[in-house]
Amino acid sequence: MTSPIAIFIYRRPDHLRRMLETLIACEGFEQSPIFVFGDGPKTPEQAAAVDETRAVARAMLGERAEYRFQDSNRGLANSVIAGVSELTERFGRVIVIEDDLLLAPQFLSFINGALDHYQDDEQVMQVSGFMFDVPELRERSEAVVLPVSTSWGWGTWHRAWAKFDPAASAWPAIRANAAERRRFDLDGCYDYSEMMERQIIGRSDSWAIRWYLSVFSHNGLVIYPPTSLVANTGMDGSGSHGRGVLRSGIPVPASGGQRSLTLPVANLDTAALGMTRQYLWRQSGGLAGKLGGMIKNRLKRMSLINRRAFGVQP
């Protein structure tokens, strides 16, 4: 079964053009229903870029796609949540792509194959096309099973997305439990807790951290290729989101032979998880990065408290 593809675009026509070139080259593209979601401009000055981006989508996809273009700006998080909800309810599954990605030719084959294979496995909540660049896994011929989600080229099912909790109601209990909070942060190797805190206090608007919280709170699993089939080109300052420590560790997606991957029984791969933790720890700057981040976050929180004390909006 070929899954519907949800493409989320905004105001970066060149990024979208490059992404669509790689998507169109993927095996299975011709059989895939395509839906393009375009958010409205935040300011009048952005209108021209928004229109140009939509024109690229229409020129390259034509009548192959259905278009959902908004007049007002809903924000990426609301757009993704609405689009994924619509398509999972309609088709039972979806593949999600944003406009700043580059895709390997086998991206759709891997995602569709895994969506078929794990369709009835309640513990598997996502299939990811992106994979952290863990050197020890590069030559592996079997997919990897991890407990953490990603947002760069992925797929899910209606049964899993129905567990998505946009209100993040599970967070207070996790925050209050030191062991659970550490597990949420992959044993302290990546500060997902800080991302969640920023979401709670309104300093960010991320569907992805709330989706990870939903996966985590249901002890969900995610299927990954051993080497990434997705690269992100949006770390160039052109977008509204996506800046983070992973920017220096993004591999170029594989474009060689169509290496077939074995899809294992969905049990947590503890060895691969340990390697991934170490990768994320290095990407975060190790101990120095951890300490620096703690100091920076504390200063930000103190500043926010002071602003609120004096009636200043954050």
Buried (B, 14 or more C-beta within 10 A) or exposed (E): EBBBBBBBBBBBBBBBBBBBEBBEBBBBBEEBBBBBBBBBBBEEEBEEBBBBBBEBBEEBBEEEBEBBBBEEBBBBBBBBBBBBBBBBEEBBBBBBBBBBBBBBBBBBBBBBBBBBBBEEBBBBBBBBBBBBBBEBBEEBEBBBBBBBBBBBBBBBBBBBBEBBBBEBEBBEEBBEEEEBBEBBBBEBBBBBBBBBBBBBEEEBBBBBBBBBBBBBBBEBBBBBBBBBBBBBBBBEEBBBBBEEBBEEBBBEBBEEEEEEBEBEEBEEBEEBBBBBBBBBBBBBEEEEBBEEBEEEBEEBBEEBEEEEEEEEEE
